[in-house]
Amino acid sequence: MTATFTARTACPVLTAEFVTDEAAFAALAPDWGRLFGKCSAATPFQSHAWLHSWWLSYGRPGQLRLLLVRAGGELVAVAPLMLVSRPLPALVPLGGPVSDYTDVLLDDTDGGRAAGTLTDALADAACTALVDFREVRPGGAVERVYDHWCGPRHRVRDSLCLELPGVPMDELIARLPSGKTSQRARAKLRRLTALDVRRRTVGPEEAAAALGRLLELHRLQWQGRKVTSEHLRPRFREHLMRAVPPMVRSGNAVVTEFLIGDEVLAVDLTLLSDSLAGGYLYGAHPGLRDRKADVAVMLLDACTEHTGGGRGVLSLLRGDESYKLHWRPERVVNQRLLMARRRTAPLLAAALSGVAARQCGREVRHRWRERGRG
């Protein structure tokens, strides 16, 4: 179903649409792609290929809620949302836990009008539900919606992401804290050269086969250890197989294979937008470590080839694993933006109580761990 109504705005040429039909979602790809290119805050997780594929794998019938704003027929804003009932009735962004950033898309050339129109449409669509945007990168476009919001609202911390400047590998090594540390990093690069590790960038026609190898190597490298279970599930595999080939074609993803001889020993998926490159997922054969190849250095060296040209950030995405901290990244905390109407203010209070309870639980677990170490 697609409902169209005139937006409450001083400019009569702006109209808002409320889309719940899956076929209409699929048909938006060309318009969505043009808007994506005009939104400087956009990350790869807001591309149409990523979100539409995610919906096909994870969405449920009746939950789709897309808010579109058009100016004379041209798409100038999108809020890709779904309606959930648990733990609270809420409009939440598409993408779920497999997406490191969520956001809306706003045309930077619009002069700011679309943000106000989208905010009004979002308030109408929310009705008796909370609006809950998790994992918003600082500077995200939805911050403009949050600034326009007239009802109760609250901003809390969400996941930690780590970011490096988008510079060549030599400059990343030069940032390391000591001469010995940088010497070790260069020695690891020389070891990769001595092993004759070659890189091959995969085209869109080969991307699905390469992703199959990536997921198999990912399963192999984590065998017997704790792993993100979602990465091993068929629905995640299907999502990547659908989303990534068109993203490779549009320049929003790159798949790299690492070979010794004719054998593929590692595969990396890096996601791209105008503002950042993000190392999303990789698979590496355990035999690489047996050959004393540093996989983290190998992957980072490959990722740096895709920074520059306006991409100012090499994002290591969520998590503060020790191999990431080694490179002295900037700690950037995602935001959770909660917005309610006056009638749904109790939902906002309930959500904030849940946030406080989880934070308390984390602090208790941390104290117990510290006590155990003591």
C-alpha positions in Angstrom: 0.0 0.0 0.0 1.2 3.5 -0.8 -0.5 6.5 0.8 0.3 10.0 -0.4 -0.5 13.2 1.5 0.5 16.8 1.4 3.2 17.6 3.9 2.7 20.3 6.5 5.2 22.7 5.2 5.4 26.3 3.9 6.6 25.0 0.6 3.7 23.5 -1.4 6.0 21.6 -3.8 7.1 19.2 -1.1 4.9 16.1 -0.6 5.3 13.0 1.6 4.5 9.4 0.8 3.9 6.5 3.2 4.9 3.2 1.5 4.2 -0.2 2.9 4.3 -2.2 -0.3 7.3 -4.5 -1.0 7.1 -4.1 -4.7 7.1 -0.3 -4.4 10.2 -0.6 -2.2 12.0 -2.6 -5.0 10.9 -0.1 -7.6 12.5 2.8 -5.7 16.1 1.7 -6.6 16.9 4.3 -9.2 15.4 7.3 -7.3 17.0 6.0 -4.1 20.4 5.7 -5.7 20.3 9.3 -6.9 19.3 10.6 -3.4 22.0 8.4 -1.9 24.6 10.2 -4.0 23.3 13.6 -2.7 23.5 12.8 1.0 27.0 13.3 2.3 26.3 11.6 5.6 25.1 8.4 3.9 27.0 5.2 4.8 26.8 2.0 2.7 24.2 0.7 5.1 21.7 3.2 3.7 22.1 2.0 0.1 19.0 0.6 -1.5 20.7 -2.7 -2.4 21.7 -3.3 1.3 18.4 -2.3 2.8 16.1 -4.0 0.3 18.1 -7.2 0.5 18.0 -7.0 4.3 14.2 -6.6 4.2 13.9 -9.7 2.0 15.9 -11.7 4.6 14.8 -10.3 7.8 11.5 -8.3 7.3 8.1 -9.5 8.2 4.9 -8.9 6.3 2.9 -5.9 7.4 5.9 -4.2 9.2 7.4 -2.1 6.3 7.1 1.6 6.8 8.9 3.8 4.2 8.6 7.6 4.4 9.4 9.4 1.3 9.6 13.2 0.6 9.5 14.4 -3.0 10.0 17.9 -4.5 8.1 18.1 -7.8 8.5 14.3 -8.2 12.2 14.2 -7.3 13.0 12.2 -4.1 14.7 14.4 -1.5 14.3 12.4 1.7 13.8 8.8 2.8 13.3 7.3 6.2 13.6 3.5 5.8 11.6 2.1 8.8 9.6 -0.8 10.1 7.0 -1.1 12.8 7.7 -3.4 15.7 5.7 -4.3 18.8 8.4 -5.6 21.1 9.8 -4.7 23.5 7.7 -1.5 22.9 5.6 -0.3 20.0 8.2 1.5 17.9 9.2 2.7 14.4 12.8 1.4 14.0 15.2 1.7 11.0 15.7 -1.1 8.6 19.1 -2.9 8.8 18.9 -4.5 12.2 22.0 -5.7 14.1 23.9 -6.7 10.9 24.2 -3.0 10.0 26.7 -0.9 11.9 25.0 2.4 11.1 21.4 3.4 10.6 20.1 6.8 9.3 17.7 8.6 7.0 18.7 10.1 3.6 18.4 13.8 3.0 19.3 15.7 -0.1 22.1 18.1 0.8 21.1 20.5 -2.0 17.6 20.9 -0.8 18.4 23.8 1.5 17.1 22.0 4.6 13.4 22.0 3.7 13.1 18.2 3.4 14.2 17.6 7.0 11.2 19.6 8.4 8.8 17.8 6.0 10.2 14.4 6.9 9.9 15.2 10.6 6.2 16.1 10.2 5.6 12.9 8.2 7.4 10.9 10.8 5.4 12.3 13.7 2.2 11.5 11.8 3.4 7.9 11.0 4.5 7.3 14.6 1.0 7.7 15.9 1.0 5.6 19.0 4.6 4.3 18.6 8.0 5.5 19.7 10.6 6.5 17.1 13.8 4.7 18.0 16.9 5.2 15.8 19.8 3.1 17.1 23.4 3.1 15.9 23.4 6.6 14.4 26.9 7.8 13.5 27.7 11.3 14.8 26.8 13.7 12.0 24.1 11.4 10.7 21.3 13.0 8.6 18.7 11.9 11.1 20.2 14.4 13.6 18.5 17.1 11.5 15.1 15.3 12.1 15.9 15.1 15.8 16.6 18.9 15.9 13.2 19.6 14.2 11.3 17.3 16.5 8.8 19.1 18.7 7.8 16.4 21.1 9.7 14.6 23.9 13.1 13.3 22.8 16.3 11.9 24.2 19.8 11.1 23.1 21.8 8.2 24.6 25.1 6.5 23.9 25.1 3.4 21.7 27.9 1.2 20.3 31.5 2.1 20.2 33.1 2.3 16.7 36.8 2.8 15.9 38.0 5.0 13.1 41.3 5.6 11.4 42.1 8.5 9.0 41.7 7.6 5.3 45.5 7.7 4.6 47.9 5.3 2.9 49.3 2.4 4.9 52.7 4.1 5.3 51.0 7.0 7.1 49.0 4.6 9.4 52.3 2.9 10.4 53.9 6.3 11.0 51.1 7.0 13.6 52.1 4.0 15.7 53.4 5.0 19.2 57.0 3.8 19.0 59.8 3.0 16.5 59.8 -0.7 17.5 56.0 -1.0 16.9 56.2 0.6 13.4 59.2 -1.6 12.6 57.2 -4.7 13.5 54.4 -3.6 11.2 56.7 -3.1 8.3 58.3 -6.5 9.0 54.8 -8.0 8.8 54.2 -6.3 5.4 57.6 -7.7 4.2 56.5 -11.2 5.4 53.4 -11.0 3.2 55.6 -10.0 0.2 58.0 -12.9 1.0 55.0 -15.3 1.0 53.9 -13.9 -2.3 50.4 -13.1 -1.1 48.6 -11.6 -4.1 45.3 -9.5 -4.1 42.6 -9.8 -6.6 39.6 -7.5 -6.8 36.5 -9.4 -7.7 34.0 -8.0 -10.2 30.2 -8.0 -9.7 29.7 -11.2 -11.8 32.1 -13.1 -9.5 31.1 -11.5 -6.3 28.5 -14.1 -5.2 31.0 -17.0 -5.7 33.7 -15.0 -3.8 31.3 -14.3 -0.9 30.6 -18.1 -0.7 34.3 -18.6 -0.2 34.4 -15.8 2.3 31.7 -17.3 4.5 33.2 -20.8 4.3 36.6 -19.4 5.4 34.9 -17.3 8.1 33.3 -20.5 9.5 36.7 -22.3 9.3 38.7 -19.6 11.0 36.2 -19.4 14.0 35.7 -23.2 14.3 35.8 -24.1 18.0 35.7 -20.5 19.1 33.0 -18.0 20.0 31.6 -16.4 16.8 28.7 -14.2 15.8 26.2 -16.9 15.1 24.2 -14.8 12.6 27.1 -14.9 10.2 26.7 -18.6 9.9 22.9 -18.6 9.2 21.4 -19.1 5.7 19.4 -15.8 5.8 22.6 -13.8 6.3 24.3 -15.6 3.5 21.3 -14.9 1.2 21.3 -11.2 2.2 25.0 -10.8 1.3 24.6 -12.7 -2.0 21.8 -10.4 -3.0 23.1 -7.1 -1.7 26.8 -7.1 -2.5 26.9 -7.7 -6.3 24.9 -4.6 -7.1 26.9 -2.7 -4.5 30.1 -3.7 -6.2 28.6 -2.6 -9.5 27.7 0.8 -8.0 31.0 1.3 -6.2 29.5 0.8 -2.7 31.4 -2.4 -2.0 34.6 -4.1 -3.0 35.4 -7.8 -2.6 39.1 -8.8 -2.4 40.6 -12.3 -2.6 44.0 -13.0 -1.2 45.9 -15.9 -2.9 49.1 -17.8 -2.5 49.7 -19.5 -5.8 46.3 -20.4 -7.1 44.7 -21.0 -3.7 42.3 -18.5 -2.2 43.3 -18.2 1.5 41.3 -15.1 2.5 38.4 -13.0 1.2 37.5 -9.5 2.5 34.3 -7.5 2.1 34.8 -3.7 2.4 31.7 -1.4 2.1 32.1 2.1 0.7 30.4 5.4 0.5 31.6 8.9 -0.3 32.6 9.6 3.3 34.0 6.3 4.5 35.4 2.9 3.8 34.4 0.2 6.3 36.0 -3.3 6.7 32.8 -5.3 7.2 33.6 -9.0 7.1 36.4 -11.3 6.2 37.3 -15.0 6.1 40.8 -16.3 6.4 42.2 -19.8 6.4 43.9 -20.8 9.7 46.9 -21.9 7.6 47.8 -18.2 7.1 48.8 -17.9 10.7 50.8 -21.1 10.5 52.8 -19.4 7.8 53.3 -16.4 10.2 51.1 -14.1 8.0 49.5 -11.3 10.0 45.9 -11.3 8.7 45.0 -7.9 10.3 47.9 -6.2 8.6 47.1 -7.8 5.3 43.4 -6.7 5.5 44.2 -3.2 6.6 46.8 -2.7 3.9 44.1 -3.7 1.3 41.5 -1.4 2.8 43.7 1.6 2.6 43.6 1.3 -1.2 40.0 2.3 -1.1 40.4 5.5 1.1 41.2 8.9 -0.4 39.3 10.5 -3.2 37.1 12.2 -0.6 36.7 9.2 1.8 38.2 10.8 4.9 37.6 7.8 7.2 38.6 4.2 7.4 36.1 2.7 9.7 36.8 -0.4 11.7 33.1 -0.4 12.5 31.7 -1.7 15.9 33.8 -3.3 18.5 37.1 -2.5 20.3 39.0 -5.8 19.7 42.7 -5.6 20.6 43.9 -6.0 17.0 42.0 -2.8 16.1 43.3 -0.8 19.2 46.8 -1.6 18.1 46.5 1.0 15.3 45.5 3.9 17.7 42.1 4.6 16.2 39.7 7.3 17.3 36.9 6.1 19.6 33.6 7.2 18.1 30.4 6.4 19.9 27.2 5.9 18.0 24.0 7.5 19.2 20.6 6.3 19.9 17.9 8.9 19.1 14.6 8.4 20.8 11.6 10.6 19.7 8.0 10.5 21.0 4.8 12.4 20.7 3.3 13.8 23.8 0.8 11.0 24.0 3.6 8.4 23.7 5.9 10.0 26.3 5.4 7.0 28.6 7.0 4.8 25.9 10.0 7.1 25.9 10.3 6.8 29.7 10.0 3.0 29.5 12.8 2.9 26.9 15.1 5.1 29.0 14.4 2.9 32.0 15.5 -0.1 29.9 18.7 1.7 28.9 19.5 2.5 32.5 18.9 -1.1 33.6 21.2 -2.5 30.9 23.9 0.0 31.8 23.6 -1.0 35.5 23.9 -4.7 34.5 27.0 -4.0 32.4 28.6 -2.1 35.4 27.8 -5.0 37.8 29.4 -7.5 35.4 32.4 -5.4 35.0 32.9 -5.1 38.7 32.6 -8.9 39.1 35.2 -9.4 36.4 37.5 -7.0 38.0 36.9 -8.6 41.4 37.7 -12.0 39.9 41.0 -10.7 38.4 41.9 -9.3 41.8 
